[in-house]
Every structure is written in structure tokens, then in C-alpha cells.
């Protein structure tokens, strides 16, 4: 089965184009870290799935947020 994503092309040193920017490092969270989310507001990390996702308790609901944790910031 083929992946739906295109393969990354190798950047040649003789290329006249700039090399693609490296991927930003994945943010790491710990249990009980206080976080804020642009949509859900303030919350606290209650469960961690290393390299995959975090479960955040926002008071009214618990939301599982997958990597690269869009809109989630550590306070």
C-alpha cells in the first residue's frame, strides 16, 4: 500500500534553490503541565502518549491533541 504523502526529495548541493527548512523540533509536555489552546482555552496535561499525542483536561472536556500539537502552548 502506498502512502498518500509524496516522498521528500533530496537537496543537491549544486542546486540553485535554497534547501528546505528543517522541521521544527517537536514540543515536549510533562504530566500536570499547564497549557493553553487557541480554541479550548486553559487546560492541564493528564496523559502523554510519547511522540504521538497528549490528553488535555480543559475542565469541561478532555481533548486528545496529536503531534505536532497545533495551537497548544505550554505556560
C-alpha positions in Angstrom: 0.0 0.0 0.0 1.4 3.4 -0.9 1.5 6.4 1.3 -0.6 9.4 0.2 2.3 11.8 1.0 4.9 12.5 -1.6 8.4 11.4 -0.8 10.8 14.2 0.2 13.3 14.9 -2.4 17.0 15.1 -1.7 18.5 18.5 -1.9 21.6 18.6 -4.1 24.5 20.9 -3.0 24.8 22.2 -6.6 21.1 23.2 -6.8 20.4 26.9 -7.3 17.4 26.7 -5.0 17.5 27.0 -1.2 17.5 23.9 0.9 14.1 23.3 2.6 14.0 24.4 6.2 14.4 21.6 8.7 11.3 20.5 10.5 10.8 22.4 13.8 11.5 20.2 16.9 8.5 18.5 18.5 7.4 20.2 21.7 7.5 18.0 24.7 5.0 18.1 27.6 5.0 16.6 31.0 2.2 15.4 33.3 0.4 18.3 35.0 1.9 20.9 32.7 -0.5 23.9 32.4 -1.2 24.6 28.8 -3.3 26.9 26.7 -5.0 26.1 23.4 -6.3 28.7 20.9 -9.7 27.0 20.7 -10.3 25.3 24.1 -8.5 27.7 26.5 -6.6 26.8 29.6 -6.0 23.2 30.5 -3.7 20.7 32.2 -1.9 17.7 30.6 -3.3 14.5 32.2 -1.9 11.8 29.9 1.0 11.5 27.5 1.5 9.2 24.5 5.2 9.7 23.7 5.7 11.0 20.2 2.0 10.6 19.4 -0.4 12.7 21.4 -1.3 14.3 24.7 -4.6 14.2 26.6 -5.5 17.6 28.0 -8.2 18.3 30.6 -9.8 21.7 29.8 -12.3 21.4 32.7 -15.5 20.8 30.7 -13.9 18.3 28.4 -10.8 16.2 27.8 -9.3 16.5 24.3 -6.6 14.3 22.7 -4.2 16.5 20.7 -1.9 14.8 18.2 1.6 15.9 17.3 2.9 18.5 16.3 0.4 20.0 18.8 -1.1 22.8 16.7 -2.3 25.8 18.7 -1.1 24.2 22.0 1.3 26.2 24.1 3.0 25.5 27.5 2.6 28.1 30.2 
